[in-house]
Amino acid sequence: MTVEHLEVLVEERSMEEALRILLPKMLGDEVSFRIYPSNGKQDLLDNLANRLRGYQKWLPENWRVAVVVDRDDDDCEELKQNLETIAREAGVSTKTATNSDRWQIVNRLAIEELEAWFFGDMDAVRAAFPRVPDTLERQAAFRDPDAIRGGTWESLERVLQRAGYFKGGYRKLEAAREISQHMDPSRNRSHSFGIFRDTVIALEGE
């Protein structure tokens, strides 16, 4: 069976903006997609059970749903288990719990948040904002995009402001749009992005 469509549930518009640009690079022309942003993480989690129960009633066999949530300060395993429990109680099968390609829902975490995926592709950051130094990813604090301390969006804001951008404050939508245009999914150093990317690419072979 060939997957024809992917529904994506995300926390906010900046992730929507990034995935709107990134998904065509990973899906090709064979799989369509639609992205639904929420008003933050809590809004997404509060409404997730009802949304998944809705999908359970009508989701076509050749459609899939991806739920993308920022880890933030949550325990990774606990957050993932919470998402799996919500899906199970809604009556939908998850990729984690299903030993075949007949799953309906996949839960994926951005660790720590969307900006970790940007730090995973500093060539794209510099293409969008050329004054960012080309030595950044060799510094200990930035070698692992998923382990940057102090909040990844705050860290990216500081990096960009030191380079002369966003002096009035980090504009997440603009940054997401500009950086994503230059991102190459195959070279991203963020482990959490790699898991998401591999899940998406595999849809074409299901």
Secondary structure, 3 states (H helix, E strand, C coil): CCCCEEEEEECCHHHHHHHHHHHHHHHCCCCEEEEEECCCHHHHHHHHHHHHHHHHHHCCCCEEEEEEEECCCCCHHHHHHHHHHHHHHHCCCECCCCCCCCCCEEEEEECCCHHHHHHCCHHHHHHHCCCCCCCHHHCHHHCCHHHCCCCHHHHHHHHHHHCCCCCCCCCHHHHHHHHHCCCCHHHCCCHHHHHHHHHHHHHHHC
